[in-house]
Amino acid sequence: MNYKHLDEKKKAQIDILHECKCSMREIGRRLNISHSTVSRYLNKIHKPRSIPDIHIKYKDFIEYLIERYDWRVNSIEACVYKFKKYYPTKPSVSAQQVYNWINDGKIEIQPKDTCYKRRKKKRKRKNGMMNHLKWNLDHKTVLPIRLRPKYIEKRDEPGHLEIDSIIGKKNECASIISIVDRCTRVVWLIKAEGRNEYYIDKLIRKYIEENEIEVKSITVDNGKEFEALGITAKRMNVKLYKCDPYCSFQRGTNERANALVRRFIPKGKSMYNIEQQYLDDTSFKINSMNRKMFDFKSAYDIECEYMINGAL
């Protein structure tokens, strides 16, 4: 018996004979087709494919995600890690599979609520090379980042800071100064009412002294607001390293910390109405986050470990 694809006429005949309670073998004999072909056709038509419901198998896991997930302080990776740690016997999936569920719309978390969005616009660069070179010549306490020692790159000891400014609306003087420790990733945020370089220098020095922040070196970009920061570096007897123009990747730790701050203070938001207490609360939340790079310990946990070991 030859195997052929069923045309519409054959399919209609099979449906009629099947409704008449004919067996598959009898249908095959009457229509001169294989009973296996009849079986496959009827199974395909009359038995819809069963799709496993993730909300049944992973009920506890999904409820835990929806209840605990916070795109600002509790990432998908952190939620998955905690669930597997505290409920090892319950079924769960990887963080990547959770993102697949989110993109497919299978759970209540929306793609727009995840931590990272695709960038659509490129920043325009402004010519600042000559100002950068002149500033290095005028301030003897400042060194180019290429002269920064390799041991600082290894992140083996706290106290090596990266500093940057976070801008709100265009043409607005108020801003936020972010300080991050390259080793522990602890973040400090300072409200700045203006951008004058001497005001910024005094503001940062006062904050560091009042909070007793360990300082062994400072790395900044080539922004005008940091042109006088060499005064603080000289008073603290530390080196100030300046990044090359348009090379924000040379302060990758600081850029990553700023991205976390932007979860609480989006781009374009005015800085005038933001109080220092709000910045202190924000930095506390960031420093208390479970970080994948630290095996889901927080920046405060890492800082505490260094304090116990006598490094701080």
GIHU-V331603 format. One record per backbone hydrogen bond with DSSP energy under -1.0 kcal/mol. NH is the residue of the N-H (numbers start at 0). CO is the residue of the C=O. E is the energy in kcal/mol with one decimal. If there is no record, write none. Layout:
BEGIN
{{NH	CO	E} {NH	CO	E}}
END
This chain:
BEGIN
{{10	6	-2.3} {11	7	-2.1} {12	8	-2.1} {13	9	-2.6} {14	10	-2.2} {15	11	-2.1} {16	12	-2.6} {17	13	-2.5} {18	14	-1.9} {19	15	-1.2} {20	17	-1.5} {21	16	-2.2} {26	22	-2.4} {27	23	-2.2} {28	24	-2.2} {29	25	-2.4} {30	26	-2.1} {32	27	-2.2} {37	33	-1.6} {38	34	-2.4} {39	35	-2.6} {40	36	-2.1} {41	37	-2.6} {42	38	-2.4} {43	39	-1.9} {44	40	-2.1} {45	41	-2.9} {46	42	-1.2} {55	52	-1.6} {56	52	-1.7} {57	53	-2.6} {61	57	-2.9} {62	58	-2.3} {63	59	-2.1} {64	60	-2.1} {65	61	-2.6} {66	62	-2.1} {67	63	-2.5} {68	64	-2.7} {69	73	-2.0} {73	69	-2.8} {78	74	-2.3} {79	75	-2.6} {80	76	-2.4} {81	77	-2.5} {82	78	-2.4} {83	79	-2.3} {84	80	-1.7} {85	81	-2.8} {86	82	-2.7} {89	86	-1.1} {97	93	-1.7} {98	94	-2.1} {99	95	-1.8} {100	96	-2.3} {101	97	-2.4} {102	98	-2.6} {103	99	-2.0} {104	101	-1.0} {105	100	-2.6} {112	109	-1.8} {113	110	-1.5} {131	127	-2.0} {132	128	-2.2} {133	129	-2.5} {134	130	-2.2} {135	131	-1.8} {136	132	-1.7} {137	133	-2.1} {138	134	-1.7} {141	138	-1.3} {142	239	-2.8} {144	241	-1.9} {146	143	-2.2} {147	144	-1.9} {153	149	-1.0} {154	151	-1.2} {160	216	-2.7} {161	179	-2.3} {162	218	-2.6} {163	177	-2.2} {165	175	-3.5} {171	168	-1.2} {174	191	-2.6} {175	165	-2.1} {176	189	-2.8} {177	163	-2.9} {178	187	-2.8} {179	161	-2.1} {180	185	-2.0} {181	159	-2.7} {184	180	-2.0} {187	178	-2.9} {189	176	-2.3} {191	174	-2.7} {199	195	-2.7} {200	196	-2.1} {201	197	-2.2} {202	198	-2.4} {203	199	-2.6} {204	200	-2.3} {205	201	-2.4} {206	202	-2.1} {207	203	-2.5} {208	204	-2.2} {209	205	-2.5} {210	206	-2.1} {212	207	-2.0} {215	158	-3.7} {216	158	-1.4} {217	238	-2.2} {218	160	-2.0} {219	240	-2.4} {225	222	-1.5} {226	223	-1.7} {228	225	-1.3} {230	227	-1.9} {232	228	-2.1} {233	229	-2.3} {234	230	-2.2} {235	231	-2.1} {237	232	-2.6} {239	140	-1.3} {240	217	-3.4} {241	142	-2.5} {242	219	-2.5} {246	243	-1.4} {249	246	-1.9} {250	247	-2.0} {251	248	-1.2} {254	250	-2.4} {255	251	-2.3} {256	252	-2.0} {257	253	-2.5} {258	254	-1.6} {259	255	-1.4} {260	256	-2.0} {261	257	-2.1} {263	260	-1.6} {264	260	-2.1} {268	265	-1.5} {273	270	-1.1} {278	274	-1.5} {279	275	-2.4} {280	276	-2.3} {281	277	-2.4} {282	278	-2.6} {283	279	-1.9} {284	280	-2.1} {285	281	-2.3} {286	282	-2.6} {287	283	-1.1} {288	285	-1.1} {290	296	-2.4} {293	290	-1.0} {294	291	-1.7} {295	290	-2.3} {299	286	-1.9} {301	297	-2.0} {302	298	-2.4} {303	299	-2.5} {304	300	-2.0} {305	301	-1.9} {306	302	-1.9} {307	303	-2.4} {308	304	-1.9} {310	305	-2.7}}
END
